[in-house]
Amino acid sequence: MVVAILIGVFIALVAAYILVIQFPGLVPAVGSAVDALIFYLGQAMDIVWLFVPKTVTIALMTLAIAVEVVVLGYKFVMWILRKIPMAGIN
């Protein structure tokens, strides 16, 4: 219960901090580079879809991203819990 409260407080503090910061706009060069990257990734996916059906590719990509998010989330939560001495997690 205490750990859940601490995690909730941590998330609230980080969210409040991010909302307060005024981020500057992107430089036009960065925007064009991101657009080029997205274009090249789209072209690469078209090549992949020649060999593997689009529905299978999208389902497998979704599964891979979901697994990666869960693993990284678990590592992050465990890192936070190891920082709390009273939790007793090594």
N, CA, C and O atoms as a GROMACS GRO file, in nm:
protein
  360
    1MET      N    1   0.082  -0.119   0.000
    1MET     CA    2   0.000   0.000   0.000
    1MET      C    3   0.087   0.126   0.000
    1MET      O    4   0.062   0.221  -0.074
    2VAL      N    5   0.190   0.123   0.084
    2VAL     CA    6   0.278   0.239   0.093
    2VAL      C    7   0.352   0.258  -0.039
    2VAL      O    8   0.372   0.371  -0.085
    3VAL      N    9   0.393   0.147  -0.100
    3VAL     CA   10   0.466   0.155  -0.227
    3VAL      C   11   0.375   0.214  -0.335
    3VAL      O   12   0.420   0.296  -0.415
    4ALA      N   13   0.250   0.174  -0.338
    4ALA     CA   14   0.156   0.228  -0.437
    4ALA      C   15   0.137   0.378  -0.417
    4ALA      O   16   0.129   0.452  -0.515
    5ILE      N   17   0.129   0.421  -0.294
    5ILE     CA   18   0.114   0.564  -0.265
    5ILE      C   19   0.239   0.640  -0.310
    5ILE      O   20   0.228   0.747  -0.370
    6LEU      N   21   0.356   0.585  -0.281
    6LEU     CA   22   0.480   0.651  -0.322
    6LEU      C   23   0.492   0.658  -0.474
    6LEU      O   24   0.535   0.760  -0.527
    7ILE      N   25   0.455   0.553  -0.542
    7ILE     CA   26   0.459   0.555  -0.688
    7ILE      C   27   0.360   0.658  -0.742
    7ILE      O   28   0.392   0.730  -0.837
    8GLY      N   29   0.241   0.666  -0.683
    8GLY     CA   30   0.142   0.765  -0.725
    8GLY      C   31   0.192   0.907  -0.704
    8GLY      O   32   0.171   0.994  -0.789
    9VAL      N   33   0.257   0.932  -0.592
    9VAL     CA   34   0.313   1.064  -0.564
    9VAL      C   35   0.424   1.096  -0.664
    9VAL      O   36   0.432   1.209  -0.714
   10PHE      N   37   0.508   0.999  -0.692
   10PHE     CA   38   0.616   1.020  -0.788
   10PHE      C   39   0.560   1.054  -0.927
   10PHE      O   40   0.609   1.147  -0.992
   11ILE      N   41   0.461   0.981  -0.971
   11ILE     CA   42   0.400   1.007  -1.102
   11ILE      C   43   0.335   1.146  -1.104
   11ILE      O   44   0.346   1.218  -1.203
   12ALA      N   45   0.268   1.182  -0.996
   12ALA     CA   46   0.204   1.314  -0.990
   12ALA      C   47   0.308   1.426  -0.995
   12ALA      O   48   0.288   1.527  -1.062
   13LEU      N   49   0.420   1.408  -0.924
   13LEU     CA   50   0.526   1.511  -0.925
   13LEU      C   51   0.588   1.524  -1.064
   13LEU      O   52   0.610   1.636  -1.112
   14VAL      N   53   0.615   1.412  -1.129
   14VAL     CA   54   0.675   1.417  -1.262
   14VAL      C   55   0.577   1.481  -1.361
   14VAL      O   56   0.617   1.563  -1.444
   15ALA      N   57   0.449   1.445  -1.353
   15ALA     CA   58   0.349   1.503  -1.444
   15ALA      C   59   0.336   1.653  -1.421
   15ALA      O   60   0.327   1.730  -1.517
   16ALA      N   61   0.334   1.696  -1.295
   16ALA     CA   62   0.323   1.840  -1.266
   16ALA      C   63   0.447   1.914  -1.316
   16ALA      O   64   0.435   2.025  -1.369
   17TYR      N   65   0.563   1.855  -1.301
   17TYR     CA   66   0.687   1.918  -1.345
   17TYR      C   67   0.688   1.933  -1.497
   17TYR      O   68   0.728   2.037  -1.549
   18ILE      N   69   0.644   1.830  -1.568
   18ILE     CA   70   0.642   1.835  -1.715
   18ILE      C   71   0.541   1.938  -1.764
   18ILE      O   72   0.566   2.007  -1.863
   19LEU      N   73   0.426   1.950  -1.696
   19LEU     CA   74   0.325   2.046  -1.739
   19LEU      C   75   0.367   2.191  -1.715
   19LEU      O   76   0.322   2.280  -1.786
   20VAL      N   77   0.452   2.214  -1.616
   20VAL     CA   78   0.495   2.350  -1.584
   20VAL      C   79   0.599   2.401  -1.683
   20VAL      O   80   0.605   2.521  -1.711
   21ILE      N   81   0.682   2.310  -1.736
   21ILE     CA   82   0.791   2.351  -1.824
   21ILE      C   83   0.735   2.402  -1.957
   21ILE      O   84   0.646   2.340  -2.015
   22GLN      N   85   0.788   2.514  -2.004
   22GLN     CA   86   0.752   2.568  -2.134
   22GLN      C   87   0.859   2.524  -2.234
   22GLN      O   88   0.967   2.583  -2.239
   23PHE      N   89   0.829   2.422  -2.314
   23PHE     CA   90   0.926   2.372  -2.410
   23PHE      C   91   0.927   2.463  -2.532
   23PHE      O   92   0.821   2.505  -2.579
   24PRO      N   93   1.046   2.493  -2.586
   24PRO     CA   94   1.053   2.577  -2.706
   24PRO      C   95   1.010   2.497  -2.829
   24PRO      O   96   1.006   2.374  -2.826
   25GLY      N   97   0.978   2.567  -2.936
   25GLY     CA   98   0.941   2.502  -3.060
   25GLY      C   99   1.060   2.434  -3.125
   25GLY      O  100   1.175   2.467  -3.096
   26LEU      N  101   1.031   2.339  -3.212
   26LEU     CA  102   1.138   2.269  -3.282
   26LEU      C  103   1.197   2.356  -3.392
   26LEU      O  104   1.126   2.436  -3.455
   27VAL      N  105   1.324   2.340  -3.414
   27VAL     CA  106   1.392   2.407  -3.525
   27VAL      C  107   1.341   2.342  -3.655
   27VAL      O  108   1.321   2.221  -3.658
   28PRO      N  109   1.319   2.420  -3.760
   28PRO     CA  110   1.268   2.361  -3.886
   28PRO      C  111   1.354   2.246  -3.940
   28PRO      O  112   1.302   2.155  -4.004
   29ALA      N  113   1.484   2.251  -3.916
   29ALA     CA  114   1.571   2.143  -3.964
   29ALA      C  115   1.538   2.010  -3.894
   29ALA      O  116   1.542   1.904  -3.956
   30VAL      N  117   1.504   2.018  -3.767
   30VAL     CA  118   1.468   1.896  -3.694
   30VAL      C  119   1.336   1.841  -3.748
   30VAL      O  120   1.322   1.720  -3.764
   31GLY      N  121   1.241   1.928  -3.776
   31GLY     CA  122   1.114   1.884  -3.831
   31GLY      C  123   1.130   1.817  -3.966
   31GLY      O  124   1.065   1.716  -3.994
   32SER      N  125   1.215   1.872  -4.052
   32SER     CA  126   1.236   1.812  -4.183
   32SER      C  127   1.312   1.679  -4.171
   32SER      O  128   1.287   1.587  -4.249
   33ALA      N  129   1.403   1.669  -4.075
   33ALA     CA  130   1.474   1.543  -4.054
   33ALA      C  131   1.380   1.434  -4.005
   33ALA      O  132   1.390   1.319  -4.048
   34VAL      N  133   1.289   1.471  -3.917
   34VAL     CA  134   1.191   1.374  -3.867
   34VAL      C  135   1.098   1.331  -3.981
   34VAL      O  136   1.066   1.213  -3.992
   35ASP      N  137   1.057   1.424  -4.064
   35ASP     CA  138   0.973   1.391  -4.179
   35ASP      C  139   1.046   1.295  -4.274
   35ASP      O  140   0.985   1.200  -4.325
   36ALA      N  141   1.173   1.319  -4.298
   36ALA     CA  142   1.251   1.230  -4.385
   36ALA      C  143   1.263   1.091  -4.324
   36ALA      O  144   1.252   0.991  -4.394
   37LEU      N  145   1.286   1.085  -4.193
   37LEU     CA  146   1.297   0.956  -4.124
   37LEU      C  147   1.166   0.878  -4.135
   37LEU      O  148   1.168   0.758  -4.162
   38ILE      N  149   1.055   0.945  -4.114
   38ILE     CA  150   0.925   0.878  -4.125
   38ILE      C  151   0.902   0.831  -4.269
   38ILE      O  152   0.848   0.722  -4.290
   39PHE      N  153   0.941   0.911  -4.367
   39PHE     CA  154   0.927   0.870  -4.508
   39PHE      C  155   1.009   0.744  -4.536
   39PHE      O  156   0.959   0.651  -4.599
   40TYR      N  157   1.135   0.741  -4.489
   40TYR     CA  158   1.220   0.625  -4.514
   40TYR      C  159   1.168   0.500  -4.443
   40TYR      O  160   1.175   0.390  -4.498
   41LEU      N  161   1.116   0.518  -4.322
   41LEU     CA  162   1.058   0.403  -4.252
   41LEU      C  163   0.935   0.350  -4.326
   41LEU      O  164   0.914   0.229  -4.332
   42GLY      N  165   0.855   0.440  -4.382
   42GLY     CA  166   0.739   0.397  -4.462
   42GLY      C  167   0.782   0.320  -4.585
   42GLY      O  168   0.719   0.220  -4.620
   43GLN      N  169   0.888   0.365  -4.650
   43GLN     CA  170   0.939   0.293  -4.767
   43GLN      C  171   0.991   0.155  -4.728
   43GLN      O  172   0.971   0.057  -4.801
   44ALA      N  173   1.057   0.145  -4.613
   44ALA     CA  174   1.109   0.017  -4.566
   44ALA      C  175   0.994  -0.079  -4.535
   44ALA      O  176   1.002  -0.198  -4.563
   45MET      N  177   0.887  -0.026  -4.477
   45MET     CA  178   0.772  -0.112  -4.447
   45MET      C  179   0.706  -0.162  -4.575
   45MET      O  180   0.656  -0.274  -4.579
   46ASP      N  181   0.706  -0.081  -4.679
   46ASP     CA  182   0.652  -0.127  -4.807
   46ASP      C  183   0.731  -0.245  -4.861
   46ASP      O  184   0.674  -0.338  -4.918
   47ILE      N  185   0.862  -0.242  -4.843
   47ILE     CA  186   0.946  -0.354  -4.888
   47ILE      C  187   0.917  -0.478  -4.804
   47ILE      O  188   0.908  -0.588  -4.858
   48VAL      N  189   0.902  -0.462  -4.673
   48VAL     CA  190   0.869  -0.576  -4.586
   48VAL      C  191   0.735  -0.635  -4.626
   48VAL      O  192   0.718  -0.757  -4.625
   49TRP      N  193   0.638  -0.550  -4.659
   49TRP     CA  194   0.504  -0.598  -4.693
   49TRP      C  195   0.500  -0.672  -4.825
   49TRP      O  196   0.400  -0.737  -4.856
   50LEU      N  197   0.605  -0.665  -4.905
   50LEU     CA  198   0.613  -0.748  -5.025
   50LEU      C  199   0.626  -0.896  -4.990
   50LEU      O  200   0.578  -0.982  -5.063
   51PHE      N  201   0.692  -0.925  -4.876
   51PHE     CA  202   0.721  -1.063  -4.838
   51PHE      C  203   0.630  -1.116  -4.728
   51PHE      O  204   0.603  -1.236  -4.722
   52VAL      N  205   0.583  -1.029  -4.641
   52VAL     CA  206   0.497  -1.069  -4.528
   52VAL      C  207   0.369  -0.987  -4.536
   52VAL      O  208   0.375  -0.866  -4.558
   53PRO      N  209   0.253  -1.050  -4.519
   53PRO     CA  210   0.128  -0.974  -4.525
   53PRO      C  211   0.124  -0.861  -4.422
   53PRO      O  212   0.179  -0.872  -4.313
   54LYS      N  213   0.057  -0.753  -4.460
   54LYS     CA  214   0.053  -0.633  -4.376
   54LYS      C  215  -0.010  -0.660  -4.241
   54LYS      O  216   0.038  -0.610  -4.139
   55THR      N  217  -0.117  -0.739  -4.237
   55THR     CA  218  -0.185  -0.766  -4.109
   55THR      C  219  -0.095  -0.843  -4.014
   55THR      O  220  -0.095  -0.816  -3.894
   56VAL      N  221  -0.019  -0.939  -4.067
   56VAL     CA  222   0.072  -1.017  -3.982
   56VAL      C  223   0.184  -0.928  -3.930
   56VAL      O  224   0.220  -0.934  -3.813
   57THR      N  225   0.239  -0.844  -4.018
   57THR     CA  226   0.348  -0.755  -3.978
   57THR      C  227   0.303  -0.659  -3.868
   57THR      O  228   0.374  -0.640  -3.769
   58ILE      N  229   0.187  -0.599  -3.884
   58ILE     CA  230   0.138  -0.503  -3.784
   58ILE      C  231   0.110  -0.573  -3.651
   58ILE      O  232   0.140  -0.519  -3.545
   59ALA      N  233   0.052  -0.693  -3.657
   59ALA     CA  234   0.025  -0.767  -3.533
   59ALA      C  235   0.154  -0.803  -3.460
   59ALA      O  236   0.162  -0.789  -3.338
   60LEU      N  237   0.254  -0.849  -3.534
   60LEU     CA  238   0.381  -0.885  -3.471
   60LEU      C  239   0.456  -0.763  -3.419
   60LEU      O  240   0.520  -0.770  -3.314
   61MET      N  241   0.449  -0.652  -3.491
   61MET     CA  242   0.513  -0.530  -3.442
   61MET      C  243   0.446  -0.481  -3.314
   61MET      O  244   0.513  -0.437  -3.221
   62THR      N  245   0.313  -0.489  -3.309
   62THR     CA  246   0.240  -0.450  -3.190
   62THR      C  247   0.279  -0.537  -3.072
   62THR      O  248   0.299  -0.488  -2.961
   63LEU      N  249   0.289  -0.667  -3.095
   63LEU     CA  250   0.329  -0.760  -2.990
   63LEU      C  251   0.471  -0.732  -2.941
   63LEU      O  252   0.496  -0.732  -2.820
   64ALA      N  253   0.563  -0.707  -3.034
   64ALA     CA  254   0.702  -0.679  -2.996
   64ALA      C  255   0.712  -0.550  -2.915
   64ALA      O  256   0.785  -0.545  -2.816
   65ILE      N  257   0.641  -0.447  -2.956
   65ILE     CA  258   0.643  -0.320  -2.882
   65ILE      C  259   0.582  -0.337  -2.745
   65ILE      O  260   0.633  -0.282  -2.647
   66ALA      N  261   0.472  -0.412  -2.736
   66ALA     CA  262   0.407  -0.434  -2.606
   66ALA      C  263   0.499  -0.510  -2.511
   66ALA      O  264   0.508  -0.475  -2.393
   67VAL      N  265   0.567  -0.611  -2.560
   67VAL     CA  266   0.660  -0.686  -2.474
   67VAL      C  267   0.774  -0.595  -2.427
   67VAL      O  268   0.812  -0.600  -2.310
   68GLU      N  269   0.826  -0.515  -2.517
   68GLU     CA  270   0.936  -0.424  -2.480
   68GLU      C  271   0.892  -0.322  -2.376
   68GLU      O  272   0.967  -0.290  -2.283
   69VAL      N  273   0.771  -0.269  -2.390
   69VAL     CA  274   0.718  -0.173  -2.293
   69VAL      C  275   0.702  -0.238  -2.156
   69VAL      O  276   0.735  -0.178  -2.054
   70VAL      N  277   0.652  -0.361  -2.154
   70VAL     CA  278   0.634  -0.431  -2.026
   70VAL      C  279   0.769  -0.456  -1.961
   70VAL      O  280   0.784  -0.435  -1.840
   71VAL      N  281   0.867  -0.500  -2.037
   71VAL     CA  282   1.000  -0.529  -1.980
   71VAL      C  283   1.064  -0.401  -1.927
   71VAL      O  284   1.116  -0.400  -1.815
   72LEU      N  285   1.060  -0.294  -2.005
   72LEU     CA  286   1.119  -0.168  -1.958
   72LEU      C  287   1.043  -0.110  -1.839
   72LEU      O  288   1.104  -0.054  -1.747
   73GLY      N  289   0.911  -0.124  -1.839
   73GLY     CA  290   0.831  -0.079  -1.724
   73GLY      C  291   0.865  -0.157  -1.599
   73GLY      O  292   0.877  -0.099  -1.491
   74TYR      N  293   0.882  -0.289  -1.612
   74TYR     CA  294   0.919  -0.372  -1.498
   74TYR      C  295   1.055  -0.331  -1.443
   74TYR      O  296   1.073  -0.318  -1.322
   75LYS      N  297   1.152  -0.310  -1.534
   75LYS     CA  298   1.285  -0.268  -1.490
   75LYS      C  299   1.280  -0.133  -1.419
   75LYS      O  300   1.349  -0.113  -1.319
   76PHE      N  301   1.199  -0.040  -1.470
   76PHE     CA  302   1.188   0.092  -1.408
   76PHE      C  303   1.125   0.083  -1.270
   76PHE      O  304   1.174   0.145  -1.176
   77VAL      N  305   1.017   0.007  -1.258
   77VAL     CA  306   0.951  -0.007  -1.128
   77VAL      C  307   1.044  -0.075  -1.029
   77VAL      O  308   1.049  -0.034  -0.913
   78MET      N  309   1.116  -0.177  -1.071
   78MET     CA  310   1.208  -0.245  -0.980
   78MET      C  311   1.323  -0.152  -0.941
   78MET      O  312   1.370  -0.158  -0.827
   79TRP      N  313   1.368  -0.067  -1.031
   79TRP     CA  314   1.474   0.029  -0.997
   79TRP      C  315   1.424   0.125  -0.889
   79TRP      O  316   1.497   0.156  -0.795
   80ILE      N  317   1.300   0.171  -0.904
   80ILE     CA  318   1.243   0.261  -0.803
   80ILE      C  319   1.228   0.189  -0.670
   80ILE      O  320   1.260   0.244  -0.565
   81LEU      N  321   1.178   0.066  -0.674
   81LEU     CA  322   1.156  -0.008  -0.549
   81LEU      C  323   1.288  -0.039  -0.479
   81LEU      O  324   1.292  -0.044  -0.356
   82ARG      N  325   1.395  -0.061  -0.554
   82ARG     CA  326   1.525  -0.086  -0.491
   82ARG      C  327   1.578   0.039  -0.421
   82ARG      O  328   1.661   0.029  -0.330
   83LYS      N  329   1.532   0.155  -0.462
   83LYS     CA  330   1.577   0.279  -0.399
   83LYS      C  331   1.507   0.306  -0.265
   83LYS      O  332   1.551   0.392  -0.189
   84ILE      N  333   1.399   0.234  -0.237
   84ILE     CA  334   1.324   0.254  -0.113
   84ILE      C  335   1.376   0.152  -0.010
   84ILE      O  336   1.354   0.032  -0.026
   85PRO      N  337   1.444   0.198   0.094
   85PRO     CA  338   1.505   0.104   0.190
   85PRO      C  339   1.401   0.022   0.266
   85PRO      O  340   1.426  -0.095   0.296
   86MET      N  341   1.286   0.081   0.298
   86MET     CA  342   1.188   0.007   0.379
   86MET      C  343   1.113  -0.099   0.300
   86MET      O  344   1.043  -0.181   0.359
   87ALA      N  345   1.126  -0.100   0.166
   87ALA     CA  346   1.060  -0.204   0.087
   87ALA      C  347   1.130  -0.337   0.099
   87ALA      O  348   1.066  -0.442   0.085
   88GLY      N  349   1.262  -0.337   0.124
   88GLY     CA  350   1.337  -0.460   0.145
   88GLY      C  351   1.359  -0.541   0.018
   88GLY      O  352   1.372  -0.663   0.026
   89ILE      N  353   1.362  -0.477  -0.098
   89ILE     CA  354   1.384  -0.548  -0.223
   89ILE      C  355   1.528  -0.527  -0.265
   89ILE      O  356   1.578  -0.414  -0.270
   90ASN      N  357   1.596  -0.638  -0.296
   90ASN     CA  358   1.737  -0.629  -0.338
   90ASN      C  359   1.751  -0.656  -0.485
   90ASN      O  360   1.862  -0.652  -0.538
   0.00000   0.00000   0.00000
